[in-house]
Each structure stands twice: as C-alpha cells, then as structure tokens.
Amino acid sequence: MTAALDLHDVTVRRGGTAILDNVSWTVGDQDRWVVLGANGAGKTSLLQIASARLHPTTGTADILGERLGRVDVFELRPRIGLASAALAERIPPRELVRDVVLTAAYGVTGRWRETYESHDTDRAHDLLRLFAVDRLADRTYGTLSEGERKRVQIARALMTDPELLLLDEPAAGLDLGGREELVAALAELAGDRRSPVLVLVTHHVEEIPPNFTHGMILRAGGVHVAGALADVVTDEHLSSGFGVPLTVSQTDGRYAARGAR
C-alpha cells in the first residue's frame, strides 16, 4: 500500500545552512510516529515538509501518494490535518469555539459569510465531544485555558477527516493536569484504527501517548535513529541524540527520562 509519507534524501538549506540534511523517512498507512529532538534539530521544518507547506531544496517528498513539486498543494493540504503554534496564532480570540472547529471545513480561521451543512455542524460537535470540550462550544476561544485551546486545535485539525494528522508540540505550555488530559485523548485517538496516520513532534518522552508505534530522533537536521518506538527511546539513543547522559524508564506504556547519575 502507498506510504503516507515517503521522503528520500530531503535537504532544506537556508543561507547556506542545512536545516534538514539528507533525511529519508517512510511512514506507513497505519503508523503512529513520535519525532523527538533538541531545539534546532529540524523537527518543525520536517513537519512543514510533511504538511506540504515547505518544499525541499533537494531530494523528494511524497505525501499521500503525491510528490511535492508535481501536485497542487492547495488540493493536497485539505487531506492533511495540522495543529501547530503558528496556526493557533491566527485563530481570532473572539471566535466561538464551535466555529474554530467548523471553519476548518473551508480552510479559514475566522467565520465570515460561508455556509455550512448540518453534517458539518454535527461533526464539529462530535469532535469537540471526543476531546471533552463540547461544553465550551459557546465560549469564545480567547477565554479558554491553554489546555482547552490545545484540545480545540486538535479537534479542528480533524474536521476535514484527514488521512494524515500532524501535531507540532501539542503539549507545549500545558500544566501537568492539562498535559495528562491531552496525552489520554491522543492515546485514545492513536488506538482507534479508523484514525488517520499520526505524527507527533515533542521535546519530551513524557508526552508520548500509549499506542504510538514508531519513533525518530533528529539531531542537527539529520536522522539520528528511527524505527520501532521501543528500540528508539533508549538510554543510548536519547543520550546521544540530546547530547547529555539520560536514563529512560517505562511504566504502563508511558516513558520518563532523567539525567543519568
């Protein structure tokens, strides 16, 4: 079957510097991937490629069977759900929560004069309920807590029933309770075979939900290690990937890391 993502020797250069350097990566149609790496490792640039918002300088990137450079990205992007800080900044704070999700059907971030069918409003409500924020549908987005906003953003990313869902540091800025609520929601999503292919970018192994299958560590723009999650999230790979001695533990499908003594 066609891979959801198939990157070969992808390099992205900016001002003579390689932001991504000869990255090859294949994501299968039932995979749930976690991408780890220190600041500046290239994680966000990789997601920009995967979301058809950035073209490689060299190499090839096939997304959902379509090659960047040969496909109309405006037709491809609706097949990809994306939740990122950059997108969240464009959501009007006075927008009703239900409309934050609903407007994804038109690819806009503020309701204007567009019209929606009843099945659109029903889907928006169902997605808000999936992430336990349906009670907030009549609130304005700007009044939500950071944790509530993150869950609304992911509900929005799922509105178009995407084949690929990309989450760029969805737990950033959350307190412990908010993080755990989000991790639980993502674990449920990942465990449902009807869900889209998932790629989660994070700095912290504690944010990896259960039911994720694969992992990759980026270092200095290149693939440090990639494969089955249990084979990637190890003392050796995390220590070398982040450049500091680390010890990893796992309990009930959740990971934790601390400095090695």
N, C-alpha and C positions, 0 to 999 in steps of 0.2 A: 504494500500500500504506500501511497505518497507520503513522505515525511511532512510534518507540519512546518519544520524549519530545516533547511539544509544549506549550511554555509561552508564554502571552500576557500581557504587562504584569504580570508577577508582582512584587508588592511584599511584603516582610516587615518589619513595624515592631516594635520593642521599645522601650518607654518613650519614644515619640515620635521615635526614630531609625530611619531606613530601613536595615536590614541588607542587603536587596536592594531595588533601586529600578527598577521598570518593566522587568524582564528578560523578553525574548522570545527563545525558543531552540527550534529544531526539530532533532531527532536522528533520522536515517533508520535503517531496519532493518538496514543493513549498515555503519553508520558506526563509526569508532574515533576518539573525541574526547579531546583533552587540554585541560584547563581550567587556565590559568595566572593568577597574580595575587599581589600582595604580601600580607603579613599584614593581615587585616582587610578584604580586598577582597570577601568574601562567598562564597568557594569552598565552605566546609563547609556553610553554610546552603543553598546551591544543591543540594548533594548530599543534604541532608536532605529537601528538596522532592522530588528525583528518586527517593529511596528510600521515599517515602510515610511519612516519619516527622515531617514538618512540613507544615502547611497554609499557603498564602499568606494574608496579610492581605487583599489584593485581587488581582484577576487570576485566571486559570485555569491549571491544570496538568493535562494529560492524560498518563498514564503507561501505556504498553502498551494504549492504546485506552480506558482507564478514567479518568474525571475525579475528582480529589480532591474530597471533599465529597459525592460521589454513589456511592462504591464502598466496600465493606467492606475497609479497608486490611489486615485480617488474612488476607483471601483474596488480596489483591494482592501483599503483601510476599514470599511464597514464590517468586514469579516474578522477583524481583529479588535478585541476589547483591550483597552489600555487604562490603567489607573496610575497616575504619576503626579508629583508635586507641581510640575509645570502646567498640567491640565487643570488641576484643582484651583490654581491661582486665577483661572479665567472664569470660574463659576461665580455669578453675581451673588453677593451675600444676602440680598433681599429676595432671591428666588425661592419659591416654595419647594420643600424637599421633594414632593411628588414630581414637580416639574424639572428638578435637577436630573432625575432619572428619565422622565418621559422625553425630554428634549434630545436625548442621545439617539432617538429614532431618526432624527433629522441631522444628527451630527453637529448640533449647535449647543451653546452653553447658556442660553437665555431665551425664554419663551417670547415669541413675537406674535406673528399672525398665522402661524402654521396651525393646521387642524390635525386631530388625532382620532383614530378609530377606537371603539370600545375595547377591542382586544389589546390595544396599546396601553390604555389606562389600567386594564386588568393585569397585564404583565408587569407594569411598573409597581403596582401594589404587591403582587406576588414576590417580586424581588426584594422590596423593602421588608416584607414579612420574613423572607429567607434569612435576612441579616438582622432581624429583630429590631428594626427601626420603623416599622409601619405605623406605630403610634405617633411618629413625628411627621407624618405626611403633610400636615397643615402648618407646620412650623417653617420659619424661614431658615435657609441654610446657615446664615451668619450667626444664628443663636445656638447652634449645636456645639457640643463638646468636640474635641479633636477626634476622639474615638468614634463618636457618632458620624462625623464627617467622613472618616475613612471607610466606614461600612456603606454609607450612601454612595461614595465614589465607586466602590466595587460593584454595588447594585447597578449603578449607571453603566459601568463597563460591560455588564452582561445584558443590557437592554436589547441589543440587536441580535441576541443569540449567536455570539461569535464562535468561530471554530478554534480560535486561539485567544487566550486571556493572559495579558502581561501585567504584572504588578510590580511597580518600582518602589521598593521600600515602604510598603503599606503600613508598617507598624512604627515608622519614624515619628517621634514626638508624642507617642502614647505613654500613659502611665501604666503601671503593672496590670491593673484591672482591665483597662482598655485593650492592652496587648493580648491578654489571655482570652478575652471575648472574641477578638479578631482571629486569633490562631484557631480557636474552636470552630468558628464559622468557616475558615478556609480548610480545615481538616474535613469537615462535612462535605464541602464542595469537592475536594480532591478525591474523596471516597466514592463519589457518585460517578459511575461510568458514563452517564449522559452528559457530564460536564465537559467543557472544552479542554483542549490541551492547556496546561498551566505552566507559566514560568514566573517564578517569584525571585526578585532581587532583594538581598538583605546584607547587612554587615554582620549579623549576629545569629549564631546557630540556635539560640534560644527561641528565635522567631520561626523556625522551621516547623510547620504543622505535621502531625502524623498523616500518613497516606501519600506523602511525596515519595517519588521513586528514584530520582536521579539528582546528581549534584555536579557542579562545576566550580572550581576556584580559579578566578582570574588573578594574574599578577603582572604588573607593568604592561598591561594591554594584551597579554598573551594567555593562552590556556595553560594553567599550571597543572591541573589534573581534572579529569571528567570521567563520569561513569556512574555505576550504581551508588546510591546515596551512602550506604553503609561503608562502602570502600573509599569514598571521598572524605567523609567527615571523620578523620582520624587525627590522633596526636601529631603524627609525622606530617601529614599534608597541611593541616591548619597552621602548624608551627612554621613550616617553610613558606606557606602562602602568605601569612601575615607578618613574617619576619620577627616572631617573638615566640619563646617556648610556651606551648599551651598543652593542657591536659583536657581531654574530652570525656564526658560521661553521657550515658543514655539511660533514661528511665521511662517506661511506659510510652515508648515511641517519641519521646522528646529529648533533645540534646541540650547539653550545657558545656561551656568551656571556661577555664580559668587559667591563670598564669601558673606554669609548672614551677615547683619548688626544688 
